[in-house]
Amino acid sequence: MGSGHVFLKETEASVSVRFLLTVFALLGGTAAGMVAVLGLMGAGLLRNGPAWLVALAAFALVSLPARALSQPVRKDVPRTTLSSSTALLLWSLGVLIAFPLYFPGEREQSLSLGFAAVEPWSQGHLKVEWAKSIDEWLPAVEGTREVPAEAARETLPKPPPVEVKKRDVKPRAVAPPIEQPQTDHVVLPTEGRRGSLRIPVTVEGPRKELEVNMIFDTGATLTTLNRATLRKIGVRVPDDAPRMQVHTAAGPQETVAVLVDRMWVGGLEVKGVSVSVCDACANDGAVGLLGLNVSERFLVTVDGAREELTLAPRKGASNRGSDVLPWVDLDAEATRWPDGRTEVMLEAENKSTRWIERLTVAIQCDQTRYADLRDIGPGQIGQVQVSVSAGTNCESFQVSIDSAEW
């Protein structure tokens, strides 16, 4: 009787230990598996893969091998929660540790993109900021060869807190200028090296506004943002987004374009900003480049000694041609009449989600004529017929956007 009682206590103890191990393995395996899936998702999004496809592939790459590893050797032995969870934990950790071996220098960036993709649906339970901590905590298996230049990427650190308030930027206290400045201007603090000035900007999308730091880059034709920022504000990058090449201070970049509802530079608003998606353009604590399509709307003064940048809105009509250009398909057909006249039928398709108030098109024959198209709605095609005077040679001609306004 005594020995039987001792055997019963040992059995209860072993059951308790097994239960605790199962709970630990289940929680650890679920957490590690989720992080591994998000990291693989981010790697796919970094390569412009469709979101649904990279999510499905990431889930399969984590769950299927883990399930195979948990398969018992003997068929008469059932698979247990402990074995399944342990296999998922070990496999997921292996994927994350070996990640830098296959994607050098991209683990933190991929984790950031993955967390940003699911953050809006997690009700704040998953935060992009965790990506950097996870990357620093996990060990990494790296190759001994030098990382190829085409694979080298800068990580995306979280931008430092922006000290200015949204839409309510007050100039810093400085010595009074020699001349009285105009009242409709804003003075922004700058940070960074000369030629790489970071300024605070507010970007607004369908989901929310976000205060970020951007690099003021007069060499960039179009403003750029990284995918993590676009996902936070609710801007989706569709598969059929316009492809284009933009020029930056670092050279030409092949990107796709999206539309951002509004940007606030200081308290100054710019609506309908075309943005090129560029993860490689995010560096020095900034999420992208503030390009000419935004900065050319202002008169800009850079005071290097005081580390300030002054912006004043330009007076008169503005040209939003850089913002409208990616979203317009132009077509033209010319007809020559016996009396020597040439008529050019212009068609402009608006592929954006905003109304184009005015679109001025240049028709270049041996002389240049201009035609205005008005009020082209989203998805609509605007038409205008232009008569070119007799004697004008239009045997070969070109059409291009001269200026535009949302």
C-alpha positions, 0 to 999 in steps of 0.5 A: 500500500505504501509503495503504491501511494508513492507511485501515485504522487510521482505520477501527479507531479509528472503530470503537473510538470508536463502541463507546465512544459506544454503551456510554456511551449504553446505560448513560446511557439505561438509567439515565435511563430507569429514573429517568424511569419511577420518577418517573412511577410516583411521580406516579401513586401520589401520586394513588392510582392502582393500582400495576400500572397506573401502572407500566405507563403510566410504562413506556409513556410513557418507552419508546414515544416514545424508540423512535419517536425512534430510528426511522431516516428511511430504511427501508433503514437499520437501527436501531442500539443507539447510536441507540436508547440516545441517543433513550432518554437524551435523551427521559428527561432531557427528561421529568425536566427538564420534570416540574416544569412539569406537576407543580409542586413534586412531582418529589422527592416523586414520585421518592421514591415511585417509588424506595420502590416498587422498593427492596424488590425491588432488594436494596438497589441502589436507595435512596430517599435518591437521589431528593433528590440526583437532584432537586437535580442535575437542572435544571427547567423551571418555569412563570412563573405562581404554583403553584395552592394545590391543587398546592402540596406540601411535599417529603418530606425524609429523616427525620433519624437517630433517636437512640433504640434500638428498644424500648429507650429510656432517659430523658435525664439531667435534673434530679430532679423534685420528686415521684418518678415512676412506673416504667412511663413513658418520657421522649422528646426533642422537636424542632420548634416549639410545636404541632409536636413531633417525637418518635421512633417505631418502626413495624413492618410485614410486611417490617421495622421502621423508626425514623422521626420523627412529629409529636405531634398531639393534633388528629389523630383518626387516626395518619397515615403517607406512602406511602413509609414504608408501602412500606418496612415492607411495608404495601400500600394495596389498591384497596378500602381503607376511605375516611374523613375524618380531622381534623388540625390543618391541617383535614379530610383525605380519606384511605384507611386501612391497618393497621400491625402495631405501633408503638413509642413509646419502649419502649411497644408499641401493636398493630394501629394503623389509619393513614390514608395522607396524604402531605400530612401529612408535613412538618418532617422527619416522616413523619406525625402521631401521632394520638389513636388512639395517644396516648390510650392514654397519660397525656401530659405535655409539658415545653416547657422541657426539650423532653421528652414523658413517656408513661405507659400508662393503667391498666385496659381500653383502648378501641380503637374508633378503630382498629377503626372503619374495618374494621367494617360494621354492619347492624341490623334491628328487629322489633316484637312484639305485646306491645310488645317490640322485638328488634334483630338486629345484624350486624358484618362484620370487614373487617380482618386481625385478630381483634376480641376485643370490639365494643360497639355502642350502639343509640340509640332514645329510650333507649340500649342496648349490646350486645357482640359477641365474637371476630369473626375476619377476614372473619367476621360477628358477630351478636347479638340485643338485646331492647328493653323494652316502651314503648321507642320504636324506630321510628327508631334508630341504631347506632354503635360505642361501644368495641372491642378487638383 
